């Protein structure tokens, strides 16, 4: 089987915008290349220490390497602060507080698939996940093989493990456009529900093999999908 969609290739159809006079994260270039760039920014950050002159230098270097104007640096500095300092809503969890030994970046996984039936999968996920129930039916031939994917970030907080995925989707030109309904619709349109179900299964199996006396309800914390352009308060 092909690899799961990764590094926001799923937004490849978004038109690449020309920079507007007033630069903001909403006018930052869109599409697959920009999505890959934003993923890479966070992939290589040390969360607790990200800031100041060191962050400025890092961002300018990344922009130059990818062919973007370094004038975007202040926009990306604000983005990094918004993402790292936002309360994720679970016991005051912030990415800023994650030390290196409590996170795993770009976790690769392989899931064996033996005669996966589309109808059975549709019935299962639509019956168990309210978001999947709102989505259309998946349609594919029965498949057998190995499914390969990468999880943007796996982290541990208070003894529980979480999946986190960065999304660079453009939903509108202000923070007000990133409502729960708008993000849910984007999740459905791109079938991110199936994506996080597979990610959860992969992490569950890993933890099952590594943690003595493992229990899903005790050790699995949940999934975060961060729509980067909508982070912060505006």
C-alpha positions in Angstrom: 0.0 0.0 0.0 1.2 3.6 -0.5 2.3 5.7 2.4 -0.3 7.6 4.3 -0.7 11.3 3.1 2.1 13.1 4.9 3.4 16.6 5.6 0.2 18.2 4.4 0.4 16.8 0.8 -3.4 16.7 1.3 -3.5 20.4 0.8 -1.7 20.2 -2.5 -4.8 21.6 -4.3 -4.7 24.9 -2.3 -3.7 27.8 -4.5 -0.2 29.2 -3.8 -0.9 32.8 -2.8 1.3 35.8 -3.6 2.4 37.6 -0.4 0.1 40.4 0.5 1.3 43.9 1.7 0.4 43.1 5.3 2.2 39.8 6.1 0.5 37.4 8.5 0.1 33.7 8.9 -3.0 34.0 6.8 -1.1 35.5 3.8 1.8 33.1 4.2 2.1 30.9 1.1 -0.3 27.9 0.9 -0.2 24.5 -0.6 1.9 21.3 -0.1 5.3 23.0 -0.2 4.4 25.5 2.5 2.8 22.8 4.6 5.9 20.7 4.4 8.0 23.8 5.4 5.8 24.5 8.4 5.9 20.9 9.6 9.7 21.0 9.3 9.9 24.1 11.4 8.2 22.4 14.4 9.9 19.0 13.7 13.3 20.5 14.4 12.4 22.8 17.3 13.5 22.3 20.9 10.2 23.4 22.5 11.3 24.6 25.9 14.1 26.8 24.5 12.5 28.1 21.3 12.7 31.9 21.4 14.9 35.0 21.2 17.8 35.5 18.9 18.4 31.7 18.5 14.9 31.2 17.1 15.2 34.2 14.8 18.4 32.8 13.3 16.9 29.3 13.0 13.8 30.6 11.2 15.8 32.8 8.8 18.0 29.9 8.0 15.0 27.7 7.3 13.3 30.3 5.1 16.5 30.9 3.1 17.0 27.2 2.5 13.4 26.8 1.3 13.5 29.9 -0.9 11.2 32.1 1.1 11.8 35.8 2.0 13.3 36.3 5.4 10.7 39.1 5.9 8.4 36.2 7.0 10.5 35.7 10.1 8.4 37.8 12.5 5.2 36.0 11.3 6.8 32.7 12.0 8.1 33.8 15.4 4.6 34.7 16.4 3.3 31.4 15.0 5.9 29.4 17.0 5.0 31.2 20.2 1.2 30.8 19.6 1.6 27.1 19.0 4.0 26.3 21.8 2.3 28.4 24.5 -1.3 27.5 23.8 -3.1 25.5 26.5 -4.1 22.2 24.8 -6.9 21.8 27.4 -5.6 18.8 29.3 -4.2 19.5 32.7 -2.6 22.8 31.4 -0.6 20.9 28.8 1.5 23.1 26.6 4.0 22.0 23.9 6.5 24.5 25.5 6.7 22.3 28.6 7.6 19.1 26.8 11.2 18.0 27.4 13.0 15.9 24.8 12.5 12.7 26.8 8.8 13.1 26.8 8.3 13.4 23.0 9.0 11.5 19.9 9.1 13.3 16.5 8.0 11.7 13.2 7.3 8.2 14.7 7.4 5.8 11.8 5.1 2.8 11.9 4.1 -0.2 9.7 0.6 -1.7 10.1 0.0 -5.2 8.5 -3.3 -5.4 6.6 -4.8 -8.7 5.7 -7.8 -8.6 3.5 -9.1 -5.2 4.7 -12.8 -4.9 3.7 -14.1 -1.4 2.9 -17.6 -2.2 4.0 -16.6 -3.6 7.3 -14.3 -0.7 8.0 -17.0 1.8 7.1 -19.4 0.1 9.5 -16.8 0.0 12.3 -15.6 3.6 12.2 -19.1 5.1 11.6 -20.5 3.2 14.5 -17.7 4.2 16.9 -16.6 7.7 15.9 -19.1 10.6 15.7 -16.8 12.4 13.2 -16.6 9.4 10.9 -20.4 9.1 11.1 -20.6 12.5 9.5 -18.2 11.6 6.7 -19.0 9.9 3.4 -18.3 6.2 2.9 -14.8 5.1 2.1 -14.5 3.2 -1.2 -11.6 1.0 -2.1 -11.0 -2.6 -3.2 -10.1 -5.2 -0.6 -6.4 -4.7 0.3 -3.6 -6.8 1.8 -0.1 -5.5 2.6 1.7 -3.1 4.9 0.6 0.4 5.6 3.4 2.8 6.3 3.0 6.2 8.0 4.6 8.8 10.2 3.1 10.6 13.2 4.1 14.2 13.5 4.5 14.0 17.3 3.9 11.5 20.1 4.2 12.9 23.6 3.8 11.8 27.2 2.1 13.9 29.9 1.3 12.7 33.4 1.8 9.1 32.4 -0.5 9.3 29.4 0.5 9.2 25.7 -0.9 11.5 23.0 -0.9 11.7 19.2 -0.4 15.2 17.8 -0.6 16.2 14.1 0.1 19.7 12.6 -2.2 20.9 9.9 -1.5 24.0 7.7 -4.9 24.1 6.0 -6.1 27.6 5.1 -9.7 28.0 6.3 -10.0 31.8 6.1 -8.1 35.0 6.6 -8.7 35.5 10.3 -8.7 33.5 13.5 -12.5 33.8 13.5 -12.5 31.4 10.5 -11.1 28.6 12.6 -14.2 27.6 14.4 -14.8 24.1 15.8 -17.4 23.6 13.0 -15.0 24.7 10.3 -12.2 22.5 11.5 -14.5 19.6 11.9 -15.6 20.0 8.2 -11.9 20.1 7.2 -11.3 17.0 9.2 -14.2 15.3 7.4 -13.3 16.5 3.9 -9.7 15.2 4.2 -10.7 12.1 6.1 -8.4 13.0 9.0 -10.7 10.8 11.1 -9.3 7.7 9.5 -5.8 9.1 9.8 -6.0 9.6 13.5 -7.6 6.2 14.0 -4.7 4.6 12.2 -2.2 6.7 14.2 -4.0 5.7 17.5 -3.9 2.0 16.5 -0.1 2.3 15.7 0.7 4.0 19.1 -1.6 1.6 21.0 0.3 -1.4 19.6 3.7 0.1 20.3 2.7 0.9 23.9 1.2 -2.6 24.3 4.6 -4.1 23.4 6.6 -1.7 25.6 4.7 -1.1 28.8 4.2 -3.8 31.4 0.5 -4.1 32.5 -0.5 -1.7 29.7 -4.2 -0.7 29.6 -5.6 1.5 26.8 -7.9 3.5 29.1 -5.1 4.2 31.5 -2.2 5.0 29.2 -3.7 6.5 26.0 -4.6 10.1 26.4 -6.0 11.1 23.0 -5.3 13.0 19.8 -4.6 16.6 19.0 -5.0 18.1 15.5 -3.5 21.6 15.5 -4.6 23.9 12.7 -1.5 26.0 12.8 -2.9 29.1 11.0 -5.7 29.4 13.6 -3.6 29.1 16.7 -3.4 32.0 19.1 -5.9 34.8 19.9 -5.3 37.0 16.9 
